[in-house]
Amino acid sequence: MIRNLRALPAALLVAVVLVAAMAGGATAAKMITGKQIKNNTVTTKDIKNNNLTSKDVRNSTLTGGDVKDNSLSGADVANGSVSAADLAADAKNEVRTSDLGDSNLVTCADNGLSNCLAITGLSLPAGTWLVTGTMTLLNLDNAPTDDFNRCGLVSASTLLAEASTPLAAEGGPGESETVAFTQVVQAAGTVGVSLRCSEQVGENMRAGSPTLTAVKIS
C-alpha cells in the first residue's frame, strides 16, 4: 500500500488524503453523542456564548443555587406571579401600616408632644425602618388656633419630626392643613412610633385620615 501511494502523482495524493480526512471527521461527528461524554466533563467554557435557550434546560431542574446572586431583577419576574406563599416568613411583615378614621384631638398644651395622646401608632421590631406619617388637620372652631401648636412623629418620648400647625378659623382659607413626615427609625428592640398633635384649651381640631406606614429596609 505504501508503494502504491508513493507511485501516485503529488496532486492526486493530496486529494486522497483530504478526502480521507473529511470522511474521518464526518464519521467522528456522527459517532459522538451524549453517551460518549463523561458526566460532569463539559463546562461553560465548552459551550458557545448565547447558544443555549430555555428549550435546552429540563423543566424544574434549576434551583436558586444555579442562579448567580443579585443577577435577577424585577424585570425577570412576571407581573402578578409572586404571591405571599412565595415569600419567606420573615418577609411577610416587612411593611406595617396603621390607617385610622378621622378623630378629634384631645387638649394637650405640650408642644414637645411626648405627653399628648397618640392619634395613630405602630409597634416596630428591631431593625431599620423608613417611617412615613400623614394626616390633615381641620379647625372646627370659628377662631384661629394657637401659633404654637405642633404635630409630629414621636418615638417613645423622642420627637423625630415636627411641623407648626396654626390654622385659620373654620370656613376661611387655611382652616385645614395636610402634614407629612418621613423619618428613618433604627430600633435595637421593639419600639413604638406615633403621630401626635398639641391643642390648646378651648380649641377644637380634628385629625383627618391619620396614616402611618413603616417599611423595613434592613
C-alpha positions, 0 to 999 in steps of 0.5 A: 500500500505504501508503494502504491501511494508513493507511485501516485502523482503529488496532486492526486495524493493530496486529494486522497488524503483530504478526502480521507480526512473529511470522511474521518471527521464526518464519521467522528461527528456522527459517532459522538453523542451524549453517551460518549461524554463523561458526566460532569466533563463539559463546562461553560467554557465548552459551550458557545456564548448565547447558544443555549435557550430555555428549550435546552434546560429540563423543566424544574431542574434549576434551583436558586443555587444555579442562579448567580446572586443579585443577577435577577431583577424585577424585570425577570419576574412576571407581573402578578406571579409572586404571591405571599406563599412565595415569600419567606416568613420573615418577609411577610411583615416587612411593611406595617401600616396603621390607617385610622378614621378621622378623630378629634384631638384631645387638649394637650398644651405640650408642644414637645408632644411626648405627653399628648395622646397618640392619634395613630401608632405602630409597634416596630421590631428591631431593625431599620425602618423608613417611617412615613406619617400623614394626616390633615388637620381641620379647625372646627372652631370659628377662631384661629388656633394657637401659633404654637401648636405642633404635630409630629412623629414621636418615638417613645418620648423622642420627637423625630419630626415636627411641623407648626400647625396654626390654622385659620378659623373654620370656613376661611382659607387655611382652616385645614392643613395636610402634614407629612413626615418621613423619618428613618427609625433604627430600633435595637428592640421593639419600639413604638412610633406615633403621630401626635398633635398639641391643642390648646384649651378651648380649641377644637381640631380634628385629625383627618385620615391619620396614616402611618406606614413603616417599611423595613429596609434592613 
